[in-house]
C-alpha cells in the first residue's frame, strides 16, 4: 500500500467527516470487525480509512450507510461535506 503524505491524509479527513462517522459507529454498537467483514476488507483497512490514510469507495459508502442505517442526509453530511 502506498504511503500517503500527511497533507493528503489531512485533506481526506476534511472531505469525510470521520469524527461523525466514528460516532455513528460507536452509537450503533456494531464492531469494526463486523463492518470490515460486511465490506469484505480487513480491520486494518477500515482503520486506515477512519484515519484518513485511504478513501472510501462508492460501494463502501453505500454499504456503510446500510449497515449503520444512515439517512441520506446523514450519509451526505459524513461523506460529502
Backbone as ProteinMPNN parsed JSONL, in Angstrom:
{"seq_chain_A": "XXXXXXXXXXXXXXXXXXXXXXXXXXXXXXXXXXXXXXXXXXXXXXXXXXXXXXXXXXXXXXXXXXXXXXXXXXXXXXXXX", "coords_chain_A": {"N_chain_A": [[0.846, -1.179, 0.0], [0.625, 2.208, -0.895], [2.395, 4.928, 0.636], [0.792, 7.589, 2.233], [0.957, 11.06, 2.105], [1.186, 13.301, 4.926], [-0.215, 15.683, 4.454], [-2.028, 15.026, 2.426], [-3.532, 13.07, 3.738], [-4.682, 14.648, 5.723], [-6.288, 16.332, 4.17], [-8.139, 14.485, 3.172], [-9.403, 13.812, 5.557], [-10.793, 16.132, 6.028], [-12.593, 16.106, 3.927], [-14.218, 13.898, 4.372], [-16.336, 13.46, 7.064], [-14.939, 12.216, 9.5], [-15.034, 12.057, 12.254], [-17.772, 12.255, 12.824], [-18.612, 9.927, 11.541], [-17.249, 7.972, 13.056], [-18.595, 8.377, 15.476], [-21.223, 7.585, 14.826], [-20.735, 4.893, 14.333], [-19.865, 4.05, 16.868], [-22.189, 4.649, 18.377], [-23.941, 2.846, 17.24], [-23.198, 0.377, 18.172], [-22.11, -1.604, 16.697], [-19.416, -3.651, 15.788], [-16.056, -2.91, 14.653], [-14.908, -5.059, 13.409], [-17.144, -6.442, 12.454], [-18.17, -4.575, 10.615], [-15.994, -4.433, 8.843], [-15.989, -7.086, 7.882], [-18.475, -7.109, 6.552], [-17.924, -5.284, 4.562], [-16.05, -6.627, 3.219], [-13.319, -6.262, 3.692], [-10.177, -5.875, 5.442], [-9.736, -5.461, 9.034], [-7.645, -3.725, 9.519], [-7.655, -2.208, 7.191], [-10.133, -0.845, 7.384], [-9.6, 0.715, 9.625], [-7.501, 2.257, 8.589], [-8.926, 3.738, 6.717], [-10.601, 5.148, 8.429], [-8.762, 6.729, 9.629], [-8.035, 8.427, 7.687], [-6.11, 7.625, 5.9], [-6.659, 6.231, 3.617], [-9.166, 6.247, 1.03], [-12.781, 5.98, 1.1], [-14.634, 3.842, -0.978], [-17.262, 4.2, -3.449], [-19.0, 1.994, -3.285], [-18.402, 1.106, -0.692], [-19.252, 3.275, 0.83], [-21.993, 3.18, 0.324], [-22.571, 0.641, 1.442], [-21.811, 1.018, 4.146], [-23.632, 2.992, 4.848], [-25.989, 1.535, 4.769], [-25.457, -0.488, 6.679], [-25.195, 1.013, 9.024], [-27.623, 2.201, 9.074], [-28.01, 4.824, 8.042], [-29.504, 7.923, 7.265], [-30.184, 9.559, 4.125], [-29.421, 12.204, 4.375], [-27.708, 12.121, 6.628], [-25.712, 10.435, 5.583], [-24.763, 12.067, 3.499], [-23.788, 14.265, 4.966], [-21.69, 13.075, 6.322], [-20.016, 11.872, 4.339], [-19.868, 13.573, 2.127], [-19.336, 16.223, 2.722]], "CA_chain_A": [[0.0, 0.0, 0.0], [1.47, 3.395, -0.969], [2.382, 5.825, 1.775], [0.06, 8.822, 1.967], [1.576, 12.186, 2.789], [0.333, 13.861, 5.98], [-1.083, 16.717, 3.881], [-3.118, 14.359, 1.711], [-4.377, 12.442, 4.766], [-5.454, 15.721, 6.37], [-7.296, 16.769, 3.198], [-9.174, 13.455, 3.163], [-10.146, 13.936, 6.812], [-11.71, 17.267, 5.893], [-13.62, 15.762, 2.948], [-15.118, 12.961, 5.038], [-16.446, 13.802, 8.474], [-14.565, 10.968, 10.15], [-15.491, 12.084, 13.642], [-19.197, 11.925, 12.802], [-18.706, 8.519, 11.181], [-16.856, 7.206, 14.238], [-19.666, 8.492, 16.465], [-22.324, 6.724, 14.375], [-20.319, 3.508, 14.548], [-19.905, 3.816, 18.312], [-23.592, 4.662, 18.813], [-24.642, 1.681, 16.704], [-22.792, -0.82, 18.89], [-21.567, -2.557, 15.728], [-17.962, -3.675, 15.901], [-15.268, -2.665, 13.442], [-14.74, -6.361, 12.755], [-18.377, -6.727, 11.715], [-18.221, -3.664, 9.464], [-14.959, -4.877, 7.901], [-16.473, -8.309, 7.22], [-19.555, -6.756, 5.63], [-17.322, -4.569, 3.432], [-15.076, -7.549, 2.647], [-11.982, -5.683, 3.841], [-9.595, -6.213, 6.738], [-9.89, -4.446, 10.085], [-6.596, -2.722, 9.31], [-8.1, -1.317, 6.113], [-11.18, 0.067, 7.88], [-8.941, 1.694, 10.492], [-6.793, 3.194, 7.713], [-9.927, 4.637, 6.14], [-11.078, 6.017, 9.504], [-7.674, 7.653, 9.965], [-7.789, 9.279, 6.531], [-4.983, 7.138, 5.107], [-7.187, 5.811, 2.324], [-10.521, 6.75, 0.81], [-13.891, 5.047, 0.975], [-15.177, 3.72, -2.332], [-18.713, 4.409, -3.525], [-19.646, 0.785, -2.764], [-18.23, 1.083, 0.758], [-20.139, 4.306, 1.383], [-23.344, 2.622, 0.25], [-22.687, -0.444, 2.422], [-21.769, 1.595, 5.497], [-24.916, 3.671, 5.051], [-26.99, 0.491, 5.058], [-25.095, -1.151, 7.936], [-25.45, 1.928, 10.144], [-28.973, 2.762, 8.893], [-27.881, 6.272, 7.888], [-30.402, 8.583, 6.324], [-29.438, 10.189, 3.024], [-28.843, 13.441, 4.911], [-26.556, 11.74, 7.457], [-24.672, 9.954, 4.667], [-24.187, 13.207, 2.8], [-23.019, 15.057, 5.935], [-20.477, 12.342, 6.659], [-19.126, 11.54, 3.217], [-19.829, 14.555, 1.031], [-19.38, 17.581, 3.275]], "C_chain_A": [[0.89, 1.24, 0.0], [1.314, 4.261, 0.276], [1.691, 7.118, 1.375], [0.711, 9.944, 2.754], [0.636, 12.72, 3.866], [-0.634, 14.92, 5.446], [-2.29, 16.089, 3.181], [-4.072, 13.683, 2.698], [-5.247, 13.493, 5.449], [-6.558, 16.225, 5.449], [-8.454, 15.767, 3.146], [-10.028, 13.539, 4.417], [-11.159, 15.068, 6.723], [-12.85, 16.945, 4.936], [-14.663, 14.834, 3.562], [-15.136, 13.349, 6.514], [-16.21, 12.526, 9.275], [-15.03, 10.92, 11.591], [-16.973, 11.714, 13.73], [-19.398, 10.451, 12.462], [-18.34, 7.64, 12.375], [-17.963, 7.222, 15.289], [-20.854, 7.609, 16.097], [-21.978, 5.247, 14.594], [-20.402, 3.167, 16.032], [-21.345, 3.722, 18.817], [-24.341, 3.406, 18.372], [-24.346, 0.407, 17.496], [-22.23, -1.903, 17.975], [-20.044, -2.487, 15.789], [-17.293, -3.366, 14.56], [-15.064, -3.974, 12.68], [-15.963, -6.705, 11.917], [-18.463, -5.856, 10.454], [-17.205, -4.112, 8.41], [-15.411, -6.132, 7.152], [-17.54, -7.983, 6.191], [-19.019, -6.04, 4.388], [-16.325, -5.457, 2.675], [-13.682, -6.92, 2.579], [-11.457, -6.075, 5.22], [-9.895, -5.115, 7.759], [-8.848, -3.345, 9.903], [-7.018, -1.725, 8.242], [-9.175, -0.36, 6.598], [-10.568, 1.114, 8.799], [-8.151, 2.705, 9.665], [-7.765, 4.203, 7.108], [-10.424, 5.617, 7.188], [-10.005, 6.989, 9.987], [-7.318, 8.562, 8.8], [-6.643, 8.826, 5.652], [-5.405, 6.619, 3.744], [-8.647, 6.229, 2.242], [-11.541, 5.62, 0.807], [-14.337, 5.022, -0.483], [-16.677, 3.986, -2.288], [-19.458, 3.202, -2.962], [-19.537, 0.699, -1.248], [-19.123, 2.111, 1.436], [-21.573, 3.794, 1.406], [-23.541, 1.555, 1.33], [-22.687, 0.088, 3.845], [-23.083, 2.291, 5.817], [-26.003, 2.669, 5.417], [-26.717, -0.179, 6.406], [-25.481, -0.281, 9.129], [-26.843, 2.559, 10.086], [-28.938, 4.295, 8.837], [-28.949, 6.785, 6.936], [-29.549, 9.169, 5.202], [-28.755, 11.462, 3.517], [-27.608, 13.131, 5.762], [-25.402, 11.266, 6.585], [-23.971, 11.119, 3.98], [-23.336, 14.073, 3.733], [-21.686, 14.383, 6.257], [-19.521, 12.27, 5.47], [-18.963, 12.633, 2.165], [-19.881, 15.994, 1.539], [-18.208, 18.426, 2.856]], "O_chain_A": [[1.817, 1.326, 0.805], [0.246, 4.318, 0.886], [1.964, 7.676, 0.313], [0.986, 9.792, 3.944], [-0.583, 12.604, 3.734], [-1.755, 15.035, 5.94], [-3.42, 16.556, 3.324], [-5.288, 13.721, 2.509], [-6.422, 13.246, 5.721], [-7.66, 16.515, 5.915], [-9.617, 16.165, 3.083], [-11.244, 13.358, 4.353], [-12.253, 14.974, 7.278], [-13.958, 17.452, 5.107], [-15.856, 14.974, 3.297], [-14.088, 13.542, 7.131], [-17.154, 11.844, 9.676], [-15.383, 9.854, 12.095], [-17.377, 10.951, 14.607], [-20.268, 9.797, 13.038], [-19.04, 6.673, 12.674], [-18.238, 6.202, 15.921], [-21.43, 6.954, 16.966], [-22.832, 4.454, 14.992], [-20.941, 2.127, 16.409], [-21.68, 2.826, 19.591], [-25.265, 2.957, 19.05], [-25.145, -0.529, 17.495], [-21.909, -2.999, 18.433], [-19.461, -1.404, 15.836], [-17.881, -3.536, 13.492], [-15.051, -3.987, 11.449], [-15.833, -7.201, 10.798], [-18.787, -6.343, 9.37], [-17.522, -4.163, 7.222], [-15.239, -6.231, 5.937], [-17.519, -8.517, 5.082], [-19.58, -6.166, 3.3], [-15.822, -5.075, 1.618], [-12.973, -7.022, 1.578], [-12.214, -6.553, 6.065], [-10.258, -3.995, 7.401], [-9.141, -2.168, 10.111], [-6.766, -0.528, 8.374], [-9.139, 0.823, 6.26], [-10.968, 2.278, 8.763], [-8.129, 3.889, 10.001], [-7.451, 5.388, 7.004], [-10.648, 6.788, 6.884], [-10.31, 7.962, 10.676], [-6.403, 9.379, 8.906], [-6.235, 9.555, 4.747], [-4.596, 6.571, 2.818], [-9.281, 6.525, 3.255], [-11.212, 4.463, 0.548], [-14.407, 6.062, -1.138], [-17.285, 3.995, -1.217], [-20.441, 3.365, -2.239], [-20.479, 0.265, -0.584], [-19.687, 1.845, 2.497], [-22.281, 3.96, 2.399], [-24.544, 1.56, 2.043], [-23.49, -0.354, 4.668], [-23.587, 2.189, 6.936], [-26.838, 2.937, 6.281], [-27.642, -0.409, 7.185], [-26.025, -0.773, 10.119], [-27.199, 3.359, 10.952], [-29.729, 4.971, 9.495], [-29.254, 6.151, 5.925], [-28.328, 9.26, 5.328], [-27.63, 11.759, 3.114], [-26.581, 13.799, 5.634], [-24.252, 11.642, 6.81], [-22.744, 11.155, 3.89], [-22.28, 14.56, 3.331], [-20.674, 15.058, 6.443], [-18.338, 12.581, 5.605], [-18.005, 12.608, 1.392], [-20.41, 16.877, 0.864], [-18.116, 19.59, 3.246]]}, "name": "protein", "num_of_chains": 1, "seq": "XXXXXXXXXXXXXXXXXXXXXXXXXXXXXXXXXXXXXXXXXXXXXXXXXXXXXXXXXXXXXXXXXXXXXXXXXXXXXXXXX"}
